[in-house]
């Protein structure tokens, strides 16, 4: 059984709402003003069961030019459109604008319904049909069936239902229920005793009672308390169904038309979009770089600036790549369609497809960026995922991160990642229940950069074990999670590129050479510290800092807090005397330790505080006992 969404489109007062009532027996006008004025102002919804068992939701959109933004909110999710044209008037300006919008938004199937058949003569009907055929050339309705009806007398309604059934059976594919669910919200209201209710067309996936969902872009997490499909309670809603959802933990005032319901952490808000933008041939406007436009996508309406990436202006009938800089955040996914209308006066001028929903800021006239957008527009899903991984490699994103950026399911991402890994285009790091990835090209650049840095490091600091891991991370991979950085270092080491020793990183071949110069400095330092005894020397008072550090690492020297450094022999002697004295006397004071070492009180206290810190002793009032 298919779930079908049927929408109407057409000029005001051409009989859209009356036709739906004739087909379903239900009115779609909800507001008193709509009934009083006899026009549809906002979206109307109803349903009927087709004779073949398929379920059809009906969306009645307003025809008046002033309510075009409401019409745009209703187009999302339409499988089949009924373009309604009154037999006594034919194509009118709003019919043409609706047709352009439907064409831009990628609606592929439709039926031309000629209403008010009872008001005209057969000869006039033929003229209307000929005119319609001419008007519909080069649109998705060019070869669409035409059915004339009278909602008043019932003429042609059975034929229309038959045509709807044939079209939905043969030409409309079932929607994907195995991807992440997305429901753009077109209505929000509250019901006493139930709380907040939203409605919309579920355009992908499925939602169940009890599911925890997130509302984007407000990032409000809530639970689905109840679901209705076609006014009946249901345990779940599936792609292609009009649904009403009762949400817990959210107030009516916190959400609005234009928000999107999806699983928690499955999408990412954005204030920029990379798009392919087309201007209608019939438009009278030229889109200049930085033009301010109204953007419509899903059920959202947002102001934006259009940055043309390869030209200064876009004329009617032309297309180009552009970046839309939004004045508010939204949440969308790749391949979503959009419409743009001129800022003032308000008129539809074009639309297109979203290529990258969470892009980086683009520079104009950058050939490499244009090539990337071409791949993303026309490439396979693996090609697109590869580009996204390339762009985000500096962060080494996880599959869940990429899913959030693209609004694809993790399973869809995982399949592409497996293909890319087999093709040796990416490297995958497994951690816990997720996979982290970066592109081989980026990986090679990082390897070369680290290799060059360490080579120069060894040349200038030949007595150092290497650079510290923390230094490598902050310099080359500052935004990568520590756990993933550790995996990267392990992978570099397994390839022989580097060698690690504790916190130090060196090139794989590097070994410290304890040459004559080293040995000379080593002897001088040991001699100097031995002569100084407990008159400790600070490291900065000595030359050859790298050799001092190496001797500390080799445990030939010991640093004692702020006091300075000494030899391991002197240090161990001071520790042994301390332990032996306490064992005999149960405790020791600073004065006693001073006398024991034949030094001054400052040195004695500094040593005792050090031994406290390494858990040899602990302080009890003014004395020390063994830890």
C-alpha positions in Angstrom: 0.0 0.0 0.0 1.4 3.4 -1.0 0.9 6.6 0.9 0.2 9.3 -1.5 0.2 13.1 -1.0 -1.9 14.9 -3.6 -1.8 18.7 -3.8 -3.8 21.3 -5.6 -2.4 24.4 -7.4 -4.0 27.1 -9.5 -5.4 30.6 -9.6 -7.7 32.0 -7.0 -11.4 31.1 -7.4 -10.7 28.4 -10.0 -12.4 25.8 -7.8 -9.6 24.0 -5.9 -11.3 23.8 -2.5 -14.7 22.9 -4.1 -13.1 20.1 -6.1 -11.6 18.6 -3.0 -14.9 18.7 -1.2 -16.6 17.0 -4.3 -13.9 14.3 -4.2 -13.8 13.6 -0.5 -17.0 15.0 1.0 -14.9 17.2 3.3 -14.0 20.9 3.5 -10.5 22.0 3.8 -11.1 25.7 4.7 -10.4 25.9 8.4 -10.7 29.5 9.3 -13.9 31.6 9.6 -12.3 34.3 7.4 -11.7 31.7 4.7 -15.3 30.6 4.7 -16.6 34.2 4.9 -14.4 35.4 2.1 -14.7 32.3 0.0 -10.9 31.9 -0.5 -8.3 29.7 0.9 -5.8 31.7 3.0 -3.8 29.0 4.7 -3.1 25.4 4.0 -6.0 23.0 4.2 -5.8 19.3 4.7 -8.0 16.2 4.2 -7.8 12.7 2.8 -9.6 10.0 1.0 -9.1 6.3 0.3 -8.5 5.5 -3.4 -10.4 2.5 -4.9 -7.1 0.6 -5.3 -6.5 0.7 -1.5 -3.9 3.4 -1.5 -4.2 6.2 1.0 -4.3 9.7 -0.3 -3.7 12.8 1.7 -4.9 16.0 0.2 -3.3 19.4 0.6 -5.3 22.4 -0.6 -3.0 25.4 -1.1 -4.1 29.1 -1.4 -4.3 30.6 -4.9 -4.2 34.3 -4.0 -0.8 36.0 -4.8 -0.7 37.5 -1.3 -0.7 34.0 0.3 2.0 32.5 -2.0 4.2 31.8 1.0 1.5 29.5 2.4 1.3 27.8 -0.9 5.0 27.1 -0.8 4.8 25.6 2.6 2.2 23.1 1.2 4.1 21.9 -1.8 6.7 20.0 0.3 6.0 16.3 0.1 3.6 16.4 -2.8 3.7 13.2 -5.0 1.0 14.3 -7.4 -0.4 17.8 -8.2 -3.8 18.6 -9.6 -3.3 21.8 -11.5 -6.7 23.3 -11.4 -7.7 25.6 -14.3 -11.2 27.1 -14.6 -12.8 26.4 -18.0 -14.3 29.9 -18.2 -10.9 31.7 -17.6 -8.1 29.4 -18.6 -4.5 30.0 -17.5 -4.1 33.0 -15.3 -1.0 34.7 -13.7 -1.2 32.8 -10.4 -1.6 29.5 -12.3 1.6 30.2 -14.1 3.4 31.2 -10.9 2.2 28.0 -9.2 3.4 26.0 -12.2 6.8 27.6 -12.1 7.1 26.9 -8.4 6.1 23.2 -8.9 8.6 22.8 -11.7 11.4 24.3 -9.7 10.6 22.2 -6.6 10.9 19.0 -8.7 7.3 17.8 -8.6 7.2 15.2 -11.4 3.7 14.0 -11.7 0.5 15.9 -12.2 -3.0 16.0 -13.7 -4.5 19.1 -15.3 -8.1 19.4 -14.0 -10.3 21.8 -16.0 -13.1 22.8 -13.6 -16.5 24.5 -14.1 -17.2 22.4 -17.1 -20.9 23.2 -16.7 -20.3 26.9 -17.4 -18.9 26.6 -21.0 -19.7 25.4 -24.5 -17.7 22.5 -26.0 -16.1 24.8 -28.6 -14.7 27.0 -25.9 -13.4 23.9 -24.0 -11.3 23.0 -27.0 -9.8 26.5 -27.2 -8.9 26.3 -23.5 -7.3 22.9 -24.0 -5.2 24.1 -26.9 -4.1 27.2 -24.9 -3.2 24.9 -22.0 -1.1 22.6 -24.1 0.9 25.7 -25.4 1.4 27.0 -21.8 2.5 23.7 -20.4 5.2 23.1 -23.0 8.7 22.4 -21.5 7.1 21.8 -18.0 6.6 18.5 -16.1 2.9 18.7 -17.1 3.6 18.9 -20.9 2.3 15.3 -21.4 0.0 15.2 -18.3 -3.6 13.9 -18.7 -6.3 16.5 -18.8 -9.7 15.9 -17.2 -12.6 18.2 -17.3 -15.0 18.2 -14.3 -17.9 20.0 -12.7 -17.8 19.9 -8.9 -21.3 21.3 -9.0 -22.9 18.5 -11.1 -20.4 15.7 -10.4 -19.4 15.4 -14.1 -16.0 13.9 -14.7 -15.2 13.2 -11.0 -15.2 9.4 -11.5 -12.9 9.7 -14.4 -10.6 12.0 -12.4 -10.4 9.4 -9.6 -9.6 6.7 -12.3 -6.8 8.8 -13.7 -5.4 9.5 -10.2 -5.4 5.7 -9.5 -3.6 4.9 -12.7 -1.0 7.6 -12.2 -0.3 6.7 -8.6 -0.1 2.9 -9.4 2.2 3.2 -12.4 4.2 6.3 -12.0 4.7 7.2 -8.3 7.4 5.4 -6.3 7.1 4.6 -2.7 9.1 6.8 -0.4 12.2 5.7 1.5 11.2 4.7 5.0 14.7 3.4 5.8 16.4 6.7 6.1 16.2 9.3 8.9 12.7 10.6 9.4 12.0 14.3 8.6 8.8 16.1 9.2 8.8 19.8 8.2 6.2 21.5 10.4 3.4 23.5 8.7 1.0 24.0 11.6 1.4 24.3 15.4 -1.4 24.5 17.9 -2.4 23.3 21.3 -5.3 21.2 22.5 -6.5 21.4 26.1 -5.6 18.3 28.0 -3.0 17.2 25.4 -0.7 20.1 24.9 1.3 21.0 21.8 0.3 19.4 18.4 2.1 19.8 15.1 1.2 18.7 11.6 3.2 18.1 8.5 4.0 15.7 5.7 6.5 13.0 6.7 8.9 13.2 3.8 11.2 10.4 4.7 11.6 7.6 7.3 9.1 6.7 10.0 8.1 8.0 13.4 6.7 6.0 16.3 4.9 6.7 19.5 7.5 7.2 22.3 10.3 8.2 19.9 12.6 10.9 21.2 13.0 13.6 18.6 14.7 17.0 18.2 13.1 20.1 16.7 15.4 22.0 14.5 16.6 24.7 14.4 15.4 25.5 17.9 17.2 22.3 19.2 14.4 21.4 21.5 14.3 17.7 22.5 10.9 16.2 23.2 8.9 12.9 22.9 6.1 11.8 20.7 3.1 11.3 22.9 0.6 10.4 20.2 0.3 10.2 16.4 -2.7 10.6 14.1 -2.7 9.8 10.5 -5.8 10.9 8.5 -7.6 11.8 11.8 -7.1 8.3 13.2 -4.8 7.3 16.1 -1.8 5.4 14.9 1.3 3.7 16.5 3.5 5.0 13.7 3.6 7.3 10.7 5.5 6.6 7.5 7.0 8.6 4.7 4.3 10.0 2.4 1.7 10.4 5.1 0.1 13.6 6.4 0.3 13.3 10.2 -0.5 15.1 13.4 1.8 14.6 16.3 1.2 15.4 20.0 4.6 16.3 21.5 5.6 16.4 25.2 8.1 18.7 26.8 7.6 21.6 24.3 5.3 24.7 24.3 3.4 25.9 21.3 5.4 29.2 21.6 8.7 27.4 21.3 8.2 26.1 17.7 6.8 27.5 14.5 6.1 26.7 10.9 9.5 26.1 9.3 10.9 23.9 12.1 11.7 20.3 11.3 11.3 17.2 13.4 14.0 14.5 13.1 15.8 12.1 15.4 18.0 13.7 18.1 21.5 14.8 16.8 20.6 13.7 13.3 20.8 17.1 11.7 22.9 20.3 12.0 21.7 23.9 11.9 23.2 26.1 9.2 23.3 29.7 8.3 24.7 29.1 4.8 23.8 26.9 1.9 25.7 25.9 -1.3 23.2 25.7 -4.1 22.6 25.5 -7.8 20.4 28.5 -8.5 18.3 29.0 -11.6 16.3 32.1 -12.7 13.1 31.5 -14.5 13.0 32.3 -18.2 9.9 34.3 -17.6 11.4 36.4 -14.8 11.8 40.1 -15.4 14.6 40.3 -12.8 18.4 40.0 -13.0 19.9 38.6 -9.8 23.0 40.6 -8.9 25.7 39.4 -6.5 24.7 40.1 -2.8 21.0 40.5 -3.8 18.6 40.1 -0.9 16.0 37.4 -1.5 13.2 35.5 0.2 14.2 31.8 0.5 11.6 29.1 0.7 12.6 25.5 1.5 10.5 22.8 3.2 8.1 24.9 5.2 10.6 27.6 6.0 10.7 31.2 4.8 14.0 33.1 5.5 15.6 36.2 4.2 19.1 35.7 2.6 21.9 37.2 0.6 22.9 35.4 -2.5 26.6 35.2 -3.3 27.2 34.3 -6.9 30.3 32.2 -7.0 31.3 32.4 -10.7 29.7 35.6 -12.0 28.4 39.1 -11.0 24.8 38.7 -12.2 22.4 36.0 -13.2 19.9 36.6 -16.0 16.6 35.0 -16.7 17.0 31.5 -18.0 20.5 31.1 -16.6 21.9 28.9 -13.7 25.0 29.1 -11.6 26.5 27.9 -8.3 25.8 30.2 -5.4 26.1 30.4 -1.7 23.1 31.7 0.3 23.9 33.6 3.4 20.9 33.2 5.7 19.6 35.7 8.2 18.3 32.9 10.4 19.4 29.3 10.9 17.6 26.3 9.3 18.1 22.6 9.1 18.0 20.9 5.6 19.6 18.1 3.7 21.4 17.7 0.4 19.1 17.7 -2.7 16.3 19.6 -1.0 14.7 21.9 -3.4 14.1 25.6 -2.8 12.4 28.7 -4.3 13.6 32.3 -4.2 11.4 35.3 -4.5 12.5 38.9 -5.1 12.7 41.0 -1.9 10.5 43.8 -3.1 8.2 43.6 -4.9 7.5 40.0 -3.9 7.6 37.8 -7.0 8.9 34.3 -7.7 12.1 34.6 -9.7 13.7 31.1 -9.5 14.9 28.3 -7.3 17.1 25.2 -7.4 18.6 22.5 -5.3 20.7 22.4 -2.2 24.1 20.9 -2.9 25.8 21.3 0.5 23.6 21.9 3.6 26.4 22.8 6.0 29.1 24.4 3.9 32.2 26.5 4.8 32.2 30.1 3.7 33.1 30.2 0.0 35.3 32.6 -2.0 34.1 33.8 -5.3 35.7 32.8 -8.6 37.6 29.9 -7.1 37.8 27.2 -9.8 38.6 24.4 -7.3 35.5 25.2 -5.3 33.3 25.2 -8.4 34.7 21.8 -9.4 33.9 20.4 -5.9 30.3 21.7 -6.2 30.0 20.0 -9.6 31.0 16.7 -8.1 28.6 17.1 -5.2 25.8 18.0 -7.6 26.2 15.2 -10.1 28.4 12.6 -8.3 27.3 9.3 -6.6 26.6 9.2 -2.9 30.1 7.9 -2.3 31.5 10.8 -4.3 29.6 13.3 -2.2 30.6 11.6 1.1 34.2 11.6 -0.1 34.0 15.4 -0.7 32.4 16.0 2.7 35.1 13.9 4.4 37.8 15.8 2.5 36.3 19.1 3.7 36.1 18.0 7.3 39.3 15.9 7.6 41.0 18.3 9.9 38.4 17.3 12.5 38.5 13.6 11.6 34.7 13.3 11.7 32.8 10.2 12.8 30.0 8.6 10.8 27.5 10.1 13.2 29.1 13.6 12.6 28.8 13.1 8.8 25.2 11.9 9.2 24.4 15.1 11.1 26.0 17.3 8.4 24.3 15.5 5.5 21.0 14.6 7.2 21.5 11.0 5.8 21.1 8.0 8.0 24.2 6.5 9.6 23.6 3.3 7.7 23.7 5.2 4.4 27.0 6.9 5.4 28.4 3.6 6.6 27.8 1.9 3.2 29.6 4.8 1.4 32.5 4.7 3.9 33.0 1.0 3.3 33.2 1.7 -0.5 35.7 4.5 0.0 37.8 2.4 2.3 37.9 -0.5 -0.2 39.0 2.0 -2.8 41.7 3.2 -0.4 40.5 6.8 -0.6 40.0 7.2 3.2 41.5 5.9 6.4 39.0 4.6 9.1 39.7 4.6 12.8 37.4 2.4 14.9 36.6 3.7 18.4 33.9 2.3 20.6 30.7 2.0 18.5 31.6 4.6 15.9 34.0 5.0 13.0 36.2 8.1 12.5 37.5 8.9 9.0 39.8 11.2 7.1 40.8 11.4 3.5 44.1 9.8 2.4 45.1 13.0 0.7 44.8 15.0 3.9 46.5 12.2 5.8 49.5 12.3 3.5 49.7 16.1 3.9 49.7 15.7 7.7 52.3 13.0 7.5 54.6 15.1 5.3 54.1 18.2 7.6 54.9 16.2 10.7 57.9 14.5 9.0 59.3 17.8 7.9 58.8 19.4 11.4 60.4 16.5 13.2 63.4 16.4 10.8 64.1 20.1 11.5 63.5 19.5 15.2 66.1 16.7 15.3 68.5 18.9 13.4 68.3 21.7 15.9 67.8 19.6 19.1 69.8 16.5 18.6 69.9 15.7 22.3 66.1 15.8 22.7 64.1 12.6 22.4 61.7 14.4 20.2 58.7 16.8 20.2 56.0 16.2 22.8 52.7 14.6 21.6 50.9 17.7 23.0 53.0 19.9 20.8 52.3 17.8 17.7 48.6 17.8 18.4 48.3 21.6 19.0 50.4 22.3 15.9 48.9 19.9 13.4 45.6 18.4 14.7 44.3 20.9 17.2 40.5 20.2 16.7 40.8 16.3 16.8 39.6 14.5 19.8 42.4 13.3 22.1 41.3 9.6 21.7 41.3 9.8 17.9 44.7 11.7 17.9 46.1 8.8 19.9 44.9 6.4 17.3 46.4 8.5 14.5 49.8 8.5 16.3 49.5 4.7 16.6 48.8 4.4 12.9 51.8 6.6 12.0 54.0 4.5 14.3 52.8 1.2 12.8 53.9 2.5 9.4 57.3 3.4 10.7 56.9 7.1 10.1 57.4 8.0 13.7 58.5 6.4 17.0 57.0 7.2 20.4 58.7 7.1 23.7 56.4 8.1 26.5 55.2 11.5 25.7 57.9 12.1 23.0 57.5 11.7 19.2 60.5 11.3 16.9 61.1 10.1 13.4 61.2 6.4 13.1 65.0 6.3 12.3 66.0 8.8 14.9 68.2 7.8 17.9 70.1 10.2 20.3 73.9 10.1 19.8 75.7 10.2 23.1 78.8 11.8 21.5 81.9 13.4 23.0 80.2 16.7 23.4 77.4 15.1 25.3 79.7 13.2 27.6 81.8 16.3 28.3 78.7 18.3 29.3 77.3 15.4 31.3 80.6 15.2 33.4 80.7 18.9 34.0 77.0 19.0 35.2 77.5 16.0 37.5 80.7 17.6 39.0 79.0 21.0 39.5 75.9 19.5 41.2 78.0 17.2 43.4 80.1 20.1 44.6 76.9 22.1 45.3 75.4 19.3 47.3 72.1 20.7 48.8 72.7 24.2 47.4 70.5 23.2 44.4 71.0 24.9 41.0 68.1 26.0 38.8 68.2 24.5 35.3 68.2 27.9 33.6 71.5 28.7 35.4 73.1 25.9 33.3 73.9 25.9 29.6 72.9 23.1 27.2 69.2 22.9 28.1 68.6 19.9 25.9 71.3 17.8 27.6 69.9 18.8 31.0 66.4 17.7 29.9 67.8 14.4 28.6 69.7 13.8 31.9 66.4 14.4 33.8 64.6 12.0 31.5 67.3 9.4 32.0 66.9 9.9 35.8 70.5 11.0 36.2 69.2 14.2 37.6 66.1 15.0 39.7 64.2 18.3 39.8 62.9 19.3 43.2 60.1 21.8 42.8 61.2 25.4 42.8 64.5 24.5 44.5 66.3 23.4 41.4 68.0 20.2 40.3 70.5 17.8 41.8 72.0 14.4 41.0 70.1 11.2 41.5 72.8 10.2 44.0 72.4 13.2 46.2 68.6 13.0 45.9 68.5 9.3 46.9 70.9 10.0 49.8 68.6 12.7 51.1 65.6 10.3 50.8 67.3 7.4 52.5 68.4 9.5 55.4 64.9 10.8 55.8 63.3 7.4 55.8 65.9 5.9 58.2 65.5 8.8 60.7 61.7 8.4 60.7 61.8 4.7 61.1 64.0 5.2 64.3 62.1 8.2 65.7 58.6 7.8 64.2 58.6 11.4 62.9 60.9 14.3 61.9 60.7 18.1 62.1 62.0 20.5 59.6 64.7 21.6 62.0 65.8 18.0 62.5 65.9 17.4 58.8 67.9 20.6 58.3 70.5 19.4 60.8 70.5 15.9 59.4 71.5 17.2 55.9 73.6 20.1 57.3 71.8 22.6 55.2 69.4 25.6 55.8 65.7 25.6 56.8 64.5 26.7 53.3 66.2 23.7 51.6 64.9 21.3 54.3 61.3 22.5 54.0 61.5 22.4 50.2 62.7 18.8 50.3 60.1 17.8 52.8 57.3 19.3 50.7 58.7 17.5 47.6 58.7 14.1 49.5 55.1 14.8 50.6 54.1 15.3 47.0 55.6 12.0 45.9 54.0 10.2 48.8 57.2 9.3 50.7 56.1 11.3 53.7 53.0 13.1 54.9 52.6 16.1 57.2 51.1 15.8 60.7 51.0 19.3 62.3 54.6 20.5 62.1 56.2 17.0 61.7 56.5 14.4 59.0 55.8 10.7 59.2 56.1 8.0 56.6 53.3 7.8 54.1 
